[in-house]
């Protein structure tokens, strides 16, 4: 799935993107509020300033992802892999980080 396909499907009302392959995707500033990205591969993706409020990122791979300034309010990040992710200025209020792997993540 390309970034353009994802954004077009989201704009058309689709919310289920579980297991999507989005390695190194540029989703800077994208609105993906409430999207189901469980099990998605977002390794090295740019999600800076993205709206991921109430998104399901359970078991997602966010290794080295840029989440600087992202809105993760109420997001489900349980069992997500966030090794070396940039979480600076990210809003994690109410986010579920149960069993998330945060080794080397920057806050």
Backbone as a printed PyTorch tensor [residue, N CA C, xyz], in Angstrom:
tensor([[[  0.8500,  -1.1830,   0.0000],
         [  0.0000,   0.0000,   0.0000],
         [  0.8920,   1.2420,   0.0000]],

        [[  0.5900,   2.1650,  -0.8710],
         [  1.3510,   3.4130,  -0.9210],
         [  0.7120,   4.4360,   0.0210]],

        [[  1.4530,   5.4770,   0.3180],
         [  0.9400,   6.5590,   1.1520],
         [ -0.2980,   7.1740,   0.4980]],

        [[ -0.2440,   7.3880,  -0.7930],
         [ -1.3730,   7.9820,  -1.5100],
         [ -2.6190,   7.1010,  -1.4150]],

        [[ -2.4400,   5.7890,  -1.5520],
         [ -3.5670,   4.8470,  -1.4350],
         [ -4.1560,   4.8720,  -0.0280]],

        [[ -3.2760,   4.9000,   0.9670],
         [ -3.7260,   4.9500,   2.3600],
         [ -4.5320,   6.2140,   2.6260]],

        [[ -4.0060,   7.3530,   2.2330],
         [ -4.6810,   8.6180,   2.4980],
         [ -5.9950,   8.7330,   1.7330]],

        [[ -6.0240,   8.2250,   0.5060],
         [ -7.2590,   8.2560,  -0.2770],
         [ -8.3160,   7.3530,   0.3500]],

        [[ -7.9170,   6.1650,   0.7970],
         [ -8.8530,   5.2430,   1.4340],
         [ -9.3660,   5.8250,   2.7490]],

        [[ -8.4780,   6.4650,   3.5180],
         [ -8.8940,   7.0960,   4.7700],
         [ -9.9050,   8.2100,   4.4860]],

        [[ -9.6250,   9.0290,   3.4850],
         [-10.5220,  10.1280,   3.1290],
         [-11.8870,   9.6070,   2.6750]],

        [[-11.9000,   8.3880,   2.1140],
         [-13.1530,   7.7790,   1.6500],
         [-13.8910,   7.0570,   2.7770]],

        [[-13.3260,   7.0830,   3.9950],
         [-14.0080,   6.4970,   5.1410],
         [-13.4390,   5.1830,   5.6330]],

        [[-12.4690,   4.6120,   4.9280],
         [-11.8370,   3.3640,   5.3680],
         [-11.0030,   3.6520,   6.6210]],

        [[-11.0350,   2.7320,   7.5810],
         [-10.2440,   2.9060,   8.7970],
         [ -9.3770,   1.6890,   9.1030]],

        [[ -9.5870,   0.5720,   8.4330],
         [ -8.8510,  -0.6530,   8.7390],
         [ -7.6550,  -0.8100,   7.8140]],

        [[ -6.4790,  -0.5490,   8.3760],
         [ -5.2280,  -0.6840,   7.6450],
         [ -4.2960,  -1.6360,   8.3870]],

        [[ -4.8770,  -2.6040,   9.0910],
         [ -4.0710,  -3.5320,   9.8810],
         [ -3.1260,  -4.3000,   8.9580]],

        [[ -1.8940,  -4.4480,   9.4190],
         [ -0.8800,  -5.1740,   8.6710],
         [ -0.3080,  -4.4360,   7.4770]],

        [[ -0.6270,  -3.1720,   7.3120],
         [ -0.1210,  -2.4020,   6.1640],
         [  1.4030,  -2.3060,   6.2010]],

        [[  2.0140,  -2.3790,   5.0320],
         [  3.4630,  -2.2280,   4.8930],
         [  3.7510,  -0.7940,   4.4800]],

        [[  4.2550,  -0.0070,   5.4260],
         [  4.5000,   1.4170,   5.1860],
         [  5.9060,   1.8120,   5.6440]],

        [[  6.8740,   0.9720,   5.3480],
         [  8.2620,   1.2320,   5.7280],
         [  8.7280,   2.5240,   5.0650]],

        [[  9.3090,   3.4120,   5.8680],
         [  9.8460,   4.7090,   5.4260],
         [  8.7940,   5.6180,   4.7890]],

        [[  7.5260,   5.3840,   5.0890],
         [  6.4440,   6.2150,   4.5340],
         [  6.5250,   7.6220,   5.1010]],

        [[  6.2160,   8.6040,   4.2670],
         [  6.1570,   9.9850,   4.7270],
         [  4.7000,  10.3490,   4.9700]],

        [[  4.3110,  10.3180,   6.2470],
         [  2.9440,  10.6480,   6.6570],
         [  2.9550,  11.8760,   7.5640]],

        [[  3.9130,  12.7460,   7.3330],
         [  4.0340,  13.9650,   8.1300],
         [  2.7360,  14.7700,   8.0540]],

        [[  2.1850,  15.0720,   9.2250],
         [  0.9850,  15.8900,   9.3230],
         [ -0.3040,  15.2050,   8.8940]],

        [[ -0.2500,  13.9140,   8.5960],
         [ -1.4470,  13.1950,   8.1350],
         [ -2.4740,  13.0450,   9.2500]],

        [[ -3.7440,  13.0480,   8.8800],
         [ -4.8190,  12.7940,   9.8350],
         [ -5.2350,  11.3360,   9.7040]],

        [[ -4.8750,  10.5320,  10.7060],
         [ -5.2400,   9.1200,  10.7490],
         [ -5.9350,   8.8100,  12.0740]],

        [[ -6.6540,   9.7750,  12.5740],
         [ -7.3730,   9.6190,  13.8350],
         [ -8.3410,   8.4410,  13.7400]],

        [[ -8.2570,   7.5440,  14.7250],
         [ -9.1590,   6.4010,  14.7860],
         [ -8.8330,   5.2820,  13.8160]],

        [[ -7.7230,   5.3810,  13.1070],
         [ -7.3570,   4.3340,  12.1430],
         [ -6.8840,   3.0740,  12.8690]],

        [[ -7.1470,   1.9210,  12.2580],
         [ -6.6430,   0.6530,  12.7670],
         [ -5.3730,   0.3180,  12.0020]],

        [[ -4.2370,   0.5260,  12.6590],
         [ -2.9330,   0.2200,  12.0850],
         [ -2.2600,  -0.8930,  12.8830]],

        [[ -3.0690,  -1.7520,  13.4860],
         [ -2.5120,  -2.8430,  14.2890],
         [ -1.6610,  -3.7490,  13.4010]],

        [[ -0.4930,  -4.0900,  13.8960],
         [  0.4080,  -4.9580,  13.1590],
         [  1.0390,  -4.3250,  11.9300]],

        [[  0.8150,  -3.0360,  11.7250],
         [  1.3950,  -2.3570,  10.5600],
         [  2.9010,  -2.2170,  10.7140]],

        [[  3.6000,  -2.2170,   9.5980],
         [  5.0390,  -2.0080,   9.6050],
         [  5.3110,  -0.5650,   9.2020]],

        [[  5.6080,   0.2580,  10.1970],
         [  5.8840,   1.6810,   9.9980],
         [  7.3380,   2.0030,  10.3630]],

        [[  8.2050,   1.0390,  10.1520],
         [  9.6130,   1.2180,  10.4700],
         [ 10.1780,   2.4040,   9.6920]],

        [[ 10.8550,   3.2870,  10.4110],
         [ 11.4870,   4.4920,   9.8630],
         [ 10.4960,   5.4310,   9.1710]],

        [[  9.2150,   5.3120,   9.4790],
         [  8.2110,   6.2030,   8.8830],
         [  8.2810,   7.5850,   9.5170]],

        [[  7.9320,   8.5870,   8.7360],
         [  7.8510,   9.9550,   9.2450],
         [  6.3910,  10.2500,   9.5710]],

        [[  6.0730,  10.2600,  10.8620],
         [  4.7310,  10.5460,  11.3530],
         [  4.7380,  11.8220,  12.1900]],

        [[  5.7150,  12.6780,  11.9500],
         [  5.7930,  13.9070,  12.7270],
         [  4.5340,  14.7410,  12.5000]],

        [[  4.0200,  15.2720,  13.5850],
         [  2.8140,  16.1030,  13.6130],
         [  1.5740,  15.4000,  13.0510]],

        [[  1.6130,  14.0720,  12.9270],
         [  0.4340,  13.3250,  12.4590],
         [ -0.5940,  13.2320,  13.5740]],

        [[ -1.8660,  13.1960,  13.1930],
         [ -2.9450,  13.0100,  14.1570],
         [ -3.2930,  11.5300,  14.1950]],

        [[ -2.8380,  10.8630,  15.2480],
         [ -3.0990,   9.4460,  15.4640],
         [ -3.9270,   9.2480,  16.7270]],

        [[ -4.7190,  10.2500,  17.0780],
         [ -5.5330,  10.1330,  18.2820],
         [ -6.5060,   8.9620,  18.1370]],

        [[ -6.5940,   8.1790,  19.1900],
         [ -7.4740,   6.9990,  19.2560],
         [ -7.1940,   5.9700,  18.1670]],

        [[ -6.0120,   6.0340,  17.5720],
         [ -5.6210,   5.0310,  16.5760],
         [ -5.2140,   3.7440,  17.2760]],

        [[ -5.4140,   2.6260,  16.6010],
         [ -4.9910,   1.3280,  17.1210],
         [ -3.6700,   0.9660,  16.4670]],

        [[ -2.5940,   1.0510,  17.2440],
         [ -1.2530,   0.7210,  16.7720],
         [ -0.7130,  -0.4950,  17.5200]],

        [[ -1.6200,  -1.3280,  18.0000],
         [ -1.2290,  -2.5350,  18.7400],
         [ -0.3460,  -3.4130,  17.8570]],

        [[  0.7910,  -3.8110,  18.4270],
         [  1.7650,  -4.6810,  17.7550],
         [  2.3430,  -4.0720,  16.4780]],

        [[  2.2170,  -2.7610,  16.3080],
         [  2.8090,  -2.1100,  15.1360],
         [  4.3220,  -1.9970,  15.3070]],

        [[  5.0390,  -2.0370,  14.1980],
         [  6.4750,  -1.8450,  14.2060],
         [  6.7580,  -0.3840,  13.8800]],

        [[  7.2050,   0.3550,  14.8940],
         [  7.5310,   1.7690,  14.7350],
         [  9.0130,   2.0060,  15.0320]],

        [[  9.8390,   0.9900,  14.7660],
         [ 11.2810,   1.1260,  14.9600],
         [ 11.7880,   2.3520,  14.2080]],

        [[ 12.4970,   3.2060,  14.9280],
         [ 13.1280,   4.4010,  14.3720],
         [ 12.1510,   5.3370,  13.6600]],

        [[ 10.8720,   5.2520,  13.9910],
         [  9.8740,   6.1540,  13.4000],
         [ 10.0020,   7.5450,  14.0120]],

        [[  9.6700,   8.5500,  13.2230],
         [  9.6710,   9.9260,  13.7040],
         [  8.2350,  10.2950,  14.0760]],

        [[  7.9610,  10.3750,  15.3760],
         [  6.6430,  10.7300,  15.8920],
         [  6.6990,  12.0770,  16.6020]],

        [[  7.6700,  12.8870,  16.2420],
         [  7.8440,  14.1870,  16.8880],
         [  6.5960,  15.0490,  16.6930]],

        [[  6.0260,  15.4940,  17.8050],
         [  4.8600,  16.3580,  17.7690],
         [  3.5750,  15.6540,  17.3430]],

        [[  3.5970,  14.3300,  17.2600],
         [  2.3960,  13.5860,  16.8500],
         [  1.3530,  13.5950,  17.9650]],

        [[  0.1010,  13.5460,  17.5700],
         [ -1.0080,  13.4640,  18.5250],
         [ -1.3870,  11.9970,  18.6790]],

        [[ -1.0070,  11.4000,  19.8100],
         [ -1.2970,  10.0070,  20.1090],
         [ -2.2610,   9.9050,  21.2890]],

        [[ -3.0780,  10.9330,  21.4670],
         [ -4.0480,  10.9890,  22.5510],
         [ -4.9660,   9.7700,  22.4880]],

        [[ -4.9350,   8.9560,  23.5390],
         [ -5.8060,   7.7860,  23.6280],
         [ -5.4850,   6.6750,  22.6520]],

        [[ -4.3200,   6.7190,  22.0210],
         [ -3.9400,   5.6800,  21.0540],
         [ -3.5750,   4.3840,  21.7740]],

        [[ -3.7870,   3.2730,  21.0960],
         [ -3.4090,   1.9640,  21.6300],
         [ -2.0620,   1.5780,  21.0340]],

        [[ -1.0160,   1.6400,  21.8550],
         [  0.3300,   1.2660,  21.4460],
         [  0.7940,   0.0170,  22.1830]],

        [[ -0.1560,  -0.7760,  22.6780],
         [  0.2210,  -1.9740,  23.4230],
         [  0.9630,  -2.9460,  22.5000]],

        [[  2.0490,  -3.4740,  23.0240],
         [  2.9030,  -4.4250,  22.3170],
         [  3.5500,  -3.8330,  21.0560]],

        [[  3.4840,  -2.5210,  20.8800],
         [  4.1330,  -1.8770,  19.7370],
         [  5.6420,  -1.8210,  19.9620]],

        [[  6.3750,  -1.8110,  18.8830],
         [  7.8280,  -1.7360,  18.9330],
         [  8.2320,  -0.3190,  18.5300]],

        [[  8.8100,   0.4070,  19.4920],
         [  9.1760,   1.8100,  19.2830],
         [ 10.6690,   2.0300,  19.5370]],

        [[ 11.4940,   1.0480,  19.1990],
         [ 12.9330,   1.1800,  19.4200],
         [ 13.4680,   2.3810,  18.6430]],

        [[ 14.2020,   3.2240,  19.3530],
         [ 14.8490,   4.4120,  18.7700],
         [ 13.8610,   5.3620,  18.0970]],

        [[ 12.5940,   5.2880,  18.4650],
         [ 11.5950,   6.2060,  17.8990],
         [ 11.7770,   7.5960,  18.5100]],

        [[ 11.4610,   8.6190,  17.7310],
         [ 11.5130,   9.9950,  18.2120],
         [ 10.1080,  10.3820,  18.6790]],

        [[  9.9390,  10.5010,  19.9970],
         [  8.6460,  10.8430,  20.5930],
         [  8.6580,  12.2550,  21.1780]],

        [[  9.6460,  13.0490,  20.8140],
         [  9.7540,  14.4040,  21.3530],
         [  8.5010,  15.2080,  21.0110]],

        [[  7.9500,  15.8400,  22.0280],
         [  6.7600,  16.6920,  21.9130],
         [  5.5010,  15.9410,  21.4670]],

        [[  5.5260,  14.6110,  21.4750],
         [  4.3300,  13.8330,  21.1270],
         [  3.3480,  13.8630,  22.2970]],

        [[  2.0640,  13.9260,  21.9910],
         [  1.0190,  13.8910,  23.0120],
         [  0.6410,  12.4370,  23.2390]],

        [[  1.0670,  11.8950,  24.3790],
         [  0.8000,  10.5040,  24.7320],
         [ -0.2460,  10.4000,  25.8390]],

        [[ -1.0020,  11.4640,  26.0790],
         [ -2.0130,  11.4560,  27.1370],
         [ -3.0360,  10.3530,  26.8690]],

        [[ -3.2240,   9.5030,  27.8530],
         [ -4.2080,   8.4370,  27.7540],
         [ -3.8290,   7.3130,  26.8100]],

        [[ -2.6200,   7.3390,  26.2800],
         [ -2.1850,   6.2740,  25.3730],
         [ -1.8930,   5.0000,  26.1600]],

        [[ -2.2030,   3.8600,  25.5730],
         [ -1.9190,   2.5680,  26.1790],
         [ -0.5630,   2.0960,  25.6800]],

        [[  0.4220,   2.0730,  26.5760],
         [  1.7770,   1.6440,  26.2320],
         [  2.1260,   0.3130,  26.8930]],

        [[  1.1060,  -0.4670,  27.2550],
         [  1.3240,  -1.7500,  27.9240],
         [  2.1800,  -2.6600,  27.0450]],

        [[  3.2810,  -3.1310,  27.6220],
         [  4.2030,  -4.0550,  26.9600],
         [  4.8460,  -3.4790,  25.6940]],

        [[  4.7740,  -2.1720,  25.5040],
         [  5.4440,  -1.5560,  24.3540],
         [  6.9540,  -1.6170,  24.5600]],

        [[  7.6840,  -1.7790,  23.4940],
         [  9.1450,  -1.8330,  23.5450],
         [  9.6640,  -0.4460,  23.1810]],

        [[ 10.2780,   0.2170,  24.1700],
         [ 10.6910,   1.6130,  24.0020],
         [ 12.2090,   1.7800,  24.1010]],

        [[ 12.9820,   0.7160,  23.9100],
         [ 14.4300,   0.7830,  24.0250],
         [ 14.9970,   1.8710,  23.1110]],

        [[ 15.6860,   2.8100,  23.6860],
         [ 16.3430,   3.8600,  22.9190],
         [ 15.4190,   4.9370,  22.3690]],

        [[ 14.1300,   4.8810,  22.7210],
         [ 13.1940,   5.9160,  22.2440],
         [ 13.5550,   7.2500,  22.8810]],

        [[ 13.4080,   8.3220,  22.1220],
         [ 13.7140,   9.6660,  22.6160],
         [ 12.4190,  10.3830,  22.9370]],

        [[ 12.3810,  10.9730,  24.1310],
         [ 11.1890,  11.7110,  24.5680],
         [ 11.5430,  13.1450,  24.7800]]])
